Amino acid sequence: MTSSSSPSQDAQQRLAHTYAENLRADALMEEDVAWSHDIDGERDGEQFDRSERAALRRVGGLSTELEDVTEVEYRQLRLERVVLVGVWTTGTVQDAENSLAELAALAETAGALVLDGVVQRRDKPDAATYIGSGKANELRDIVLESGADTVICDGELSPGQLIHLEDVVKVKVIDRTALILDIFAQHAKSREGKAQVALAQMQYMLPRLRGWGQSLSRQMGGGKGGGLATRGPGETKIETDRRRIREKMAKMRREIAEMKTGRDLKRQERKRHKVPSVAIAGYTNAGKSSLLNRLTGAGVLVENSLFATLDPTVRRAETPSGRLYTLADTVGFVRHLPHHLVEAFRSTMEEVGQSDLILHVVDGSHPAPEEQLAAVREVIRDVGATGVPEIVVINKADAADPVTLQRLLRIEKRSIAVSARTGQGMAELLALIDNDLPRPSVEIEALVPYTHGKLVARTHDEGEVISEEHTSEGTLLKARVHEELAAELAPYVPVPIPVA
């Protein structure tokens, strides 16, 4: 006879089993559960904690960041690989190669890697593709062979030339103007400089806007009362973009005009005090900022690159004889300077036209300094500064060819060779500035009482003191001053005693 368990025993067994299952379930929910090789080793794949399963899993070997610092910087710059192309219409082959070499320097300043450069001899640029259809196909082969992603043309292309040349070479095409505008956009720091560059860029972009596909679709017309069937074709999107650009350009011109007012007020204040002004003009990278730092200690950025400084800097200086004057550093010029920039930077370039003397800086170590002189003088004519006296400062004399220096000194009658880096010729240059600055027109001798010492100080600041003697009655001054100051000193001019 088999014994059977009582109901109470069955209930106890079920409770014990349930308790064991609950313990196992609690253990399985624990994050730090023990791992058993016998049980867990038979499962597929790696086992992860609950937090790891819910987190993003990093996959190794996908990062393309390089460990070498120089390579990382190179990768961050994303240098464009460019091919240069120019049209040689006039001059010698050396002139054409110099122009393309300057374009290469501009491209490198903008952050591009120049792979190749070609020049096409033509009477005039082709109206469709700039270099002609056959040469455009050859240019496409060069682009494919070199792996370039951009073509830069040494000239200003029309919108049609840009479109047709891009259709042939199948990569982005830009011209010299767009390249210079890009450099200016990178280097502009002040509010006025940024506004001027933005205006020039919008002037350049306006006729070159393009649209395709839905960009040519029309917006709904206004219609009479704005009903269901709105009448009229409305504007296409490209027309809307042009209208918005024109509105932005008008706003930018107003802002630049307001900034010009502040610059004019400062200039008028200097003129009211009869402080002569000297403007430094010259080709880009000729050493204008270095010369300003050498003469005044201004601390302006100096860098061996094109258009390193765009914002004008005005500093106070003093001649060897003690006469005060202002020295203004202006934006650098370049051949074929886009007329958009000349127009946008007109308020800045007025510093040249309103000055009493121009220091025309030219790079003596450049292969063609005469071309630099001609390009700068063309821009000076554009801003109406042809009547201002000029001193040609041949900079970088320490690195220039002696034959080139002698040729320039012989051609330019009012010129001097200096080196802003070493200080060579600086004393002679200061003496030339002192001699060429306009001098006060009235020579006067006055006995100024000590109670009117401000007049003596103004005579030193605004005039040219010839002699000064301190007497018991006051300061006896003999000086050359302007008419306004002469009128204020007139009451103190000693009255000559008539001879009996």
Secondary structure per residue as TSV (DSSP state, phi and psi in degrees):
chain	resnum	aa	ss	phi	psi
A	1	M	-	360.0	121.7
A	2	T	-	-87.5	141.5
A	3	S	-	-91.0	140.8
A	4	S	-	-107.9	147.4
A	5	S	-	-72.5	146.2
A	6	S	-	-77.6	161.2
A	7	P	H	-58.5	-34.5
A	8	S	H	-66.7	-36.7
A	9	Q	H	-66.9	-41.4
A	10	D	H	-59.8	-41.8
A	11	A	H	-64.1	-38.8
A	12	Q	H	-66.4	-39.8
A	13	Q	H	-63.7	-41.6
A	14	R	H	-64.3	-39.9
A	15	L	H	-63.3	-41.4
A	16	A	H	-64.3	-42.5
A	17	H	H	-63.4	-42.5
A	18	T	H	-64.3	-38.3
A	19	Y	H	-65.2	-40.8
A	20	A	H	-65.3	-40.2
A	21	E	H	-64.5	-39.9
A	22	N	H	-65.2	-39.5
A	23	L	H	-61.7	-42.0
A	24	R	H	-64.4	-41.1
A	25	A	H	-64.3	-40.8
A	26	D	H	-64.9	-38.4
A	27	A	H	-66.5	-39.3
A	28	L	H	-66.4	-28.0
A	29	M	H	-81.9	-11.7
A	30	E	-	-71.3	140.7
A	31	E	T	-72.3	-31.4
A	32	D	T	-100.5	39.2
A	33	V	-	-65.7	143.6
A	34	A	-	-69.1	141.8
A	35	W	-	-99.1	128.6
A	36	S	-	-109.7	128.5
A	37	H	H	-66.4	-35.8
A	38	D	H	-66.2	-41.6
A	39	I	H	-89.4	-53.0
A	40	D	H	-80.9	-21.1
A	41	G	T	-68.0	-22.5
A	42	E	T	-79.8	-10.2
A	43	R	S	-75.5	155.4
A	44	D	S	-81.9	140.4
A	45	G	S	76.9	175.1
A	46	E	-	-77.7	152.1
A	47	Q	-	-104.9	135.5
A	48	F	-	-122.0	152.1
A	49	D	-	-67.4	165.1
A	50	R	H	-62.1	-40.9
A	51	S	H	-64.8	-35.1
A	52	E	H	-70.6	-36.1
A	53	R	H	-65.9	-32.3
A	54	A	H	-84.2	-15.9
A	55	A	S	-86.6	162.3
A	56	L	-	-69.6	136.3
A	57	R	-	-100.0	124.5
A	58	R	-	-81.0	127.6
A	59	V	-	-97.8	119.8
A	60	G	T	-75.9	157.0
A	61	G	T	85.0	5.7
A	62	L	-	-101.5	-16.8
A	63	S	-	-70.2	136.2
A	64	T	-	-104.6	7.0
A	65	E	-	-69.1	132.9
A	66	L	-	-91.1	152.2
A	67	E	S	-82.9	-34.4
A	68	D	S	-68.4	131.3
A	69	V	H	-63.1	-45.5
A	70	T	H	-63.8	-36.6
A	71	E	H	-70.3	-34.8
A	72	V	H	-64.0	-45.9
A	73	E	H	-61.3	-40.6
A	74	Y	H	-63.1	-40.7
A	75	R	H	-66.3	-38.3
A	76	Q	H	-69.1	-31.8
A	77	L	H	-67.9	-28.4
A	78	R	T	52.5	58.0
A	79	L	-	-61.4	131.8
A	80	E	E	-80.5	141.8
A	81	R	E	-96.5	116.4
A	82	V	E	-121.6	153.6
A	83	V	E	-119.7	132.1
A	84	L	E	-97.5	144.1
A	85	V	E	-142.2	134.9
A	86	G	E	-133.8	160.2
A	87	V	E	-114.5	121.9
A	88	W	E	-96.5	107.0
A	89	T	-	-107.1	-38.5
A	90	T	S	-135.2	167.2
A	91	G	S	81.4	-171.2
A	92	T	-	-91.3	171.1
A	93	V	H	-65.6	-28.9
A	94	Q	H	-66.4	-37.9
A	95	D	H	-62.6	-42.4
A	96	A	H	-64.8	-39.4
A	97	E	H	-70.6	-36.0
A	98	N	H	-64.3	-39.6
A	99	S	H	-64.3	-40.5
A	100	L	H	-70.8	-33.4
A	101	A	H	-64.9	-37.9
A	102	E	H	-66.6	-37.8
A	103	L	H	-62.6	-37.8
A	104	A	H	-63.9	-39.7
A	105	A	H	-64.4	-39.1
A	106	L	H	-63.5	-42.4
A	107	A	H	-63.7	-40.6
A	108	E	H	-67.6	-36.6
A	109	T	H	-62.8	-36.3
A	110	A	T	-75.6	-9.3
A	111	G	T	99.0	32.7
A	112	A	E	-112.6	158.6
A	113	L	E	-107.9	112.6
A	114	V	E	-82.2	123.5
A	115	L	E	-98.9	-37.2
A	116	D	E	-160.5	162.4
A	117	G	E	-148.2	134.6
A	118	V	E	-132.1	151.8
A	119	V	E	-127.5	136.7
A	120	Q	E	-112.9	127.9
A	121	R	E	-84.8	117.6
A	122	R	-	-145.9	157.7
A	123	D	S	-69.0	-37.1
A	124	K	S	-156.0	155.8
A	125	P	-	-60.8	145.2
A	126	D	B	-66.3	137.4
A	127	A	T	-69.8	-21.7
A	128	A	T	-97.5	-54.8
A	129	T	T	-119.7	12.4
A	130	Y	B	74.6	-43.1
A	131	I	S	-117.3	2.0
A	132	G	-	96.5	151.3
A	133	S	H	-66.2	-40.4
A	134	G	H	-65.4	-44.9
A	135	K	H	-69.4	-28.0
A	136	A	H	-64.5	-38.5
A	137	N	H	-65.7	-38.3
A	138	E	H	-65.0	-38.1
A	139	L	H	-63.7	-37.4
A	140	R	H	-61.2	-40.6
A	141	D	H	-63.4	-39.4
A	142	I	H	-64.6	-40.8
A	143	V	H	-63.4	-43.5
A	144	L	H	-66.0	-39.3
A	145	E	H	-69.3	-38.9
A	146	S	H	-86.5	-16.1
A	147	G	T	76.0	26.6
A	148	A	-	-74.5	154.7
A	149	D	S	-118.9	2.4
A	150	T	E	-149.6	143.8
A	151	V	E	-116.8	129.8
A	152	I	E	-114.2	124.6
A	153	C	E	-98.9	139.1
A	154	D	S	-86.1	68.6
A	155	G	S	168.4	170.4
A	156	E	-	-92.1	118.7
A	157	L	-	-92.8	146.3
A	158	S	-	-75.9	162.6
A	159	P	H	-56.6	-39.0
A	160	G	H	-65.7	-40.3
A	161	Q	H	-63.2	-40.1
A	162	L	H	-61.0	-45.4
A	163	I	H	-65.3	-48.1
A	164	H	H	-67.2	-39.4
A	165	L	H	-69.3	-36.8
A	166	E	H	-64.6	-36.8
A	167	D	H	-62.7	-30.3
A	168	V	H	-84.8	-50.1
A	169	V	H	-83.1	-16.0
A	170	K	-	65.4	20.1
A	171	V	S	-134.3	172.9
A	172	K	E	-66.6	137.3
A	173	V	E	-120.9	128.9
A	174	I	E	-129.5	163.7
A	175	D	E	-112.7	-179.5
A	176	R	H	-62.2	-38.2
A	177	T	H	-63.1	-46.8
A	178	A	H	-62.3	-35.5
A	179	L	H	-66.0	-44.8
A	180	I	H	-65.6	-39.9
A	181	L	H	-61.9	-37.7
A	182	D	H	-65.3	-40.5
A	183	I	H	-64.4	-43.1
A	184	F	H	-62.2	-39.3
A	185	A	H	-64.5	-33.9
A	186	Q	H	-72.1	-33.9
A	187	H	H	-99.3	-11.6
A	188	A	-	-68.4	129.6
A	189	K	-	-116.5	-41.8
A	190	S	S	-78.9	165.4
A	191	R	H	-64.1	-40.4
A	192	E	H	-68.1	-42.1
A	193	G	H	-62.4	-42.3
A	194	K	H	-64.7	-39.2
A	195	A	H	-66.4	-40.1
A	196	Q	H	-65.3	-41.7
A	197	V	H	-66.4	-42.3
A	198	A	H	-61.0	-40.7
A	199	L	H	-63.6	-43.6
A	200	A	H	-64.1	-39.0
A	201	Q	H	-65.1	-41.1
A	202	M	H	-68.1	-36.8
A	203	Q	H	-61.9	-37.8
A	204	Y	H	-72.8	-38.3
A	205	M	H	-74.4	-31.0
A	206	L	G	-53.1	-51.2
A	207	P	G	-77.8	-4.5
A	208	R	G	-109.4	10.5
A	209	L	-	-67.1	139.4
A	210	R	-	-131.0	151.4
A	211	G	-	-144.7	153.0
A	212	W	-	-151.5	161.3
A	213	G	G	62.4	-125.9
A	214	Q	G	-70.9	-12.9
A	215	S	G	-68.0	-17.5
A	216	L	G	-98.3	-1.2
A	217	S	-	-69.8	153.4
A	218	R	B	-97.6	145.2
A	219	Q	-	-78.4	160.9
A	220	M	-	-64.6	136.4
A	221	G	-	-69.5	163.7
A	222	G	-	-68.4	-43.4
A	223	G	-	70.0	165.0
A	224	K	S	-82.6	110.6
A	225	G	T	79.6	1.2
A	226	G	T	64.9	41.1
A	227	G	-	-78.5	-164.5
A	228	L	S	-63.3	-56.3
A	229	A	S	-89.1	80.5
A	230	T	-	-65.3	122.3
A	231	R	-	-88.2	160.4
A	232	G	S	91.6	146.3
A	233	P	-	-72.0	-24.6
A	234	G	-	74.8	-171.8
A	235	E	-	-97.8	143.3
A	236	T	B	-76.8	165.4
A	237	K	H	-65.3	-35.2
A	238	I	H	-69.2	-33.3
A	239	E	H	-66.7	-37.4
A	240	T	H	-63.9	-41.9
A	241	D	H	-62.7	-41.9
A	242	R	H	-64.3	-40.7
A	243	R	H	-63.3	-42.2
A	244	R	H	-65.2	-37.0
A	245	I	H	-65.9	-41.5
A	246	R	H	-61.9	-39.4
A	247	E	H	-65.0	-41.9
A	248	K	H	-64.8	-38.1
A	249	M	H	-64.1	-41.7
A	250	A	H	-62.5	-41.7
A	251	K	H	-64.5	-40.4
A	252	M	H	-66.2	-38.7
A	253	R	H	-63.1	-39.1
A	254	R	H	-64.2	-41.9
A	255	E	H	-64.4	-42.0
A	256	I	H	-65.6	-36.7
A	257	A	H	-63.8	-38.4
A	258	E	H	-65.6	-40.9
A	259	M	H	-66.4	-35.6
A	260	K	H	-63.1	-34.7
A	261	T	H	-60.0	-44.0
A	262	G	H	-63.0	-39.6
A	263	R	H	-66.2	-39.6
A	264	D	H	-64.7	-38.9
A	265	L	H	-62.0	-42.8
A	266	K	H	-64.2	-40.2
A	267	R	H	-65.8	-41.0
A	268	Q	H	-64.7	-36.0
A	269	E	H	-64.2	-40.1
A	270	R	H	-65.9	-39.5
A	271	K	H	-68.3	-34.7
A	272	R	H	-63.0	-35.6
A	273	H	T	-88.2	7.2
A	274	K	T	57.1	40.6
A	275	V	-	-91.3	116.7
A	276	P	-	-64.2	152.7
A	277	S	E	-124.7	140.8
A	278	V	E	-122.8	129.9
A	279	A	E	-108.9	134.3
A	280	I	E	-96.5	115.9
A	281	A	E	-123.0	158.4
A	282	G	E	163.3	176.7
A	283	Y	B	-68.9	152.2
A	284	T	T	-62.9	141.8
A	285	N	T	66.6	22.4
A	286	A	S	-85.1	-12.3
A	287	G	S	104.1	29.5
A	288	K	H	-66.7	-46.3
A	289	S	H	-65.9	-36.4
A	290	S	H	-63.7	-39.4
A	291	L	H	-66.9	-40.9
A	292	L	H	-61.3	-43.5
A	293	N	H	-63.9	-38.8
A	294	R	H	-67.4	-38.1
A	295	L	H	-80.4	-33.4
A	296	T	H	-124.7	-10.5
A	297	G	-	66.7	37.6
A	298	A	-	-71.0	-26.5
A	299	G	-	74.5	28.7
A	300	V	-	-75.4	147.6
A	301	L	-	-55.8	129.8
A	302	V	-	-121.4	125.2
A	303	E	-	-149.6	141.9
A	304	N	S	-81.7	69.2
A	305	S	S	-153.1	161.9
A	306	L	T	-77.2	138.3
A	307	F	T	54.4	44.1
A	308	A	-	-65.4	-36.1
A	309	T	-	-123.3	130.9
A	310	L	-	-111.8	-33.6
A	311	D	S	-77.9	130.0
A	312	P	-	-66.9	144.3
A	313	T	E	-124.6	128.7
A	314	V	E	-115.3	125.6
A	315	R	E	-129.3	152.8
A	316	R	E	-88.5	138.0
A	317	A	E	-138.5	172.3
A	318	E	E	-139.3	135.6
A	319	T	-	-77.9	165.1
A	320	P	T	-58.1	-27.0
A	321	S	T	-85.1	-0.6
A	322	G	S	96.6	7.7
A	323	R	-	-83.6	134.3
A	324	L	E	-85.6	145.9
A	325	Y	E	-155.9	164.9
A	326	T	E	-106.3	145.2
A	327	L	E	-121.1	120.2
A	328	A	E	-114.1	126.8
A	329	D	E	-93.2	126.0
A	330	T	-	-109.0	172.6
A	331	V	-	-65.4	145.1
A	332	G	-	-72.5	150.2
A	333	F	B	-104.2	166.1
A	334	V	-	-152.7	155.6
A	335	R	T	-65.1	145.9
A	336	H	T	56.1	42.4
A	337	L	-	-61.7	126.2
A	338	P	-	-56.1	136.0
A	339	H	H	-65.2	-23.0
A	340	H	H	-60.1	-40.9
A	341	L	H	-72.9	-38.3
A	342	V	H	-60.7	-40.8
A	343	E	H	-69.9	-44.9
A	344	A	H	-68.2	-36.8
A	345	F	T	-95.3	17.5
A	346	R	H	-60.4	-40.2
A	347	S	H	-64.0	-34.4
A	348	T	H	-73.0	-40.7
A	349	M	H	-72.8	-12.6
A	350	E	H	-64.4	-19.5
A	351	E	H	-57.6	-32.9
A	352	V	H	-72.5	-46.1
A	353	G	H	-68.2	-29.1
A	354	Q	T	-93.5	3.2
A	355	S	-	-83.9	166.0
A	356	D	S	-93.8	-17.0
A	357	L	E	-155.8	141.3
A	358	I	E	-113.5	125.8
A	359	L	E	-94.1	103.5
A	360	H	E	-89.0	101.9
A	361	V	E	-87.8	131.0
A	362	V	E	-130.2	144.4
A	363	D	E	-80.0	107.9
A	364	G	T	-68.6	-20.5
A	365	S	T	-89.4	-0.3
A	366	H	S	-73.9	147.6
A	367	P	S	-62.6	-29.9
A	368	A	-	-134.2	73.2
A	369	P	H	-66.7	-28.2
A	370	E	H	-63.5	-35.6
A	371	E	H	-66.7	-36.3
A	372	Q	H	-62.9	-43.9
A	373	L	H	-60.2	-44.1
A	374	A	H	-65.6	-40.7
A	375	A	H	-65.2	-41.2
A	376	V	H	-68.9	-40.7
A	377	R	H	-66.5	-29.1
A	378	E	H	-64.8	-42.8
A	379	V	H	-69.1	-37.0
A	380	I	H	-61.9	-37.7
A	381	R	H	-64.7	-37.2
A	382	D	H	-63.8	-34.4
A	383	V	T	-92.9	6.7
A	384	G	T	72.9	40.2
A	385	A	-	-116.1	28.7
A	386	T	T	-71.6	-24.2
A	387	G	T	-86.6	0.5
A	388	V	S	-84.9	133.2
A	389	P	-	-57.7	148.3
A	390	E	E	-134.0	137.0
A	391	I	E	-117.7	122.8
A	392	V	E	-84.1	116.7
A	393	V	E	-103.5	109.0
A	394	I	E	-86.8	100.9
A	395	N	E	-87.2	169.6
A	396	K	-	60.6	40.2
A	397	A	T	-64.7	-26.2
A	398	D	T	-69.9	-22.3
A	399	A	T	-110.0	0.1
A	400	A	S	-87.5	158.7
A	401	D	-	-73.4	128.2
A	402	P	H	-57.4	-34.6
A	403	V	H	-65.9	-41.7
A	404	T	H	-63.3	-41.8
A	405	L	H	-60.6	-45.9
A	406	Q	H	-63.4	-37.3
A	407	R	H	-65.6	-44.4
A	408	L	H	-66.7	-41.2
A	409	L	H	-65.3	-30.4
A	410	R	H	-76.7	-39.3
A	411	I	H	-73.4	-46.6
A	412	E	-	-91.4	111.1
A	413	K	S	-67.3	-39.3
A	414	R	S	-103.6	79.5
A	415	S	E	-143.0	161.1
A	416	I	E	-151.4	142.6
A	417	A	E	-97.6	126.8
A	418	V	-	-137.0	172.0
A	419	S	B	-137.7	109.8
A	420	A	T	-67.6	-22.7
A	421	R	T	-76.9	-43.3
A	422	T	T	-98.2	-16.5
A	423	G	T	90.5	4.7
A	424	Q	B	-63.3	129.7
A	425	G	T	80.2	4.5
A	426	M	H	-69.3	-39.0
A	427	A	H	-63.7	-42.2
A	428	E	H	-65.5	-37.6
A	429	L	H	-65.1	-43.1
A	430	L	H	-62.0	-37.2
A	431	A	H	-66.3	-38.3
A	432	L	H	-64.5	-43.2
A	433	I	H	-60.9	-44.6
A	434	D	H	-61.1	-37.9
A	435	N	H	-75.0	-32.6
A	436	D	H	-93.3	-15.2
A	437	L	S	-66.3	143.8
A	438	P	-	-61.6	136.3
A	439	R	-	-100.3	150.8
A	440	P	-	-57.2	146.6
A	441	S	S	-88.6	-18.7
A	442	V	E	-112.1	126.3
A	443	E	E	-98.8	128.3
A	444	I	E	-140.8	151.2
A	445	E	E	-125.5	122.4
A	446	A	E	-139.6	147.2
A	447	L	E	-104.1	99.7
A	448	V	E	-92.5	123.8
A	449	P	-	-62.0	154.8
A	450	Y	G	-66.7	-20.2
A	451	T	G	-73.5	-11.7
A	452	H	G	-116.3	49.5
A	453	G	H	-63.8	-22.4
A	454	K	H	-61.7	-33.9
A	455	L	H	-66.5	-36.2
A	456	V	H	-65.9	-43.0
A	457	A	H	-63.9	-41.6
A	458	R	H	-64.4	-35.4
A	459	T	H	-63.3	-38.9
A	460	H	H	-67.9	-39.3
A	461	D	H	-76.6	-42.4
A	462	E	H	-103.8	-16.2
A	463	G	S	-118.4	-163.3
A	464	E	E	-127.8	107.6
A	465	V	E	-79.6	122.2
A	466	I	E	-87.7	-46.0
A	467	S	E	-149.7	156.0
A	468	E	E	-146.3	130.8
A	469	E	E	-139.5	132.6
A	470	H	E	-95.8	118.3
A	471	T	-	-113.2	-179.5
A	472	S	S	-70.1	-23.7
A	473	E	S	-95.5	-18.2
A	474	G	S	158.4	-163.3
A	475	T	E	-96.5	120.9
A	476	L	E	-90.9	111.4
A	477	L	E	-109.9	138.2
A	478	K	E	-124.2	115.7
A	479	A	E	-152.5	165.4
A	480	R	E	-106.0	123.4
A	481	V	E	-134.1	167.4
A	482	H	-	-79.9	171.5
A	483	E	H	-63.9	-39.1
A	484	E	H	-64.3	-45.3
A	485	L	H	-69.0	-33.3
A	486	A	H	-63.0	-37.1
A	487	A	H	-65.5	-35.4
A	488	E	H	-73.8	-27.6
A	489	L	H	-87.2	-12.2
A	490	A	G	-56.5	-40.2
A	491	P	G	-61.7	-16.3
A	492	Y	G	-105.5	10.8
A	493	V	S	-77.4	125.0
A	494	P	-	-61.8	136.7
A	495	V	-	-84.1	123.7
A	496	P	-	-65.9	140.3
A	497	I	-	-84.7	123.0
A	498	P	-	-65.7	142.0
A	499	V	-	-83.2	130.9
A	500	A	-	-73.7	360.0
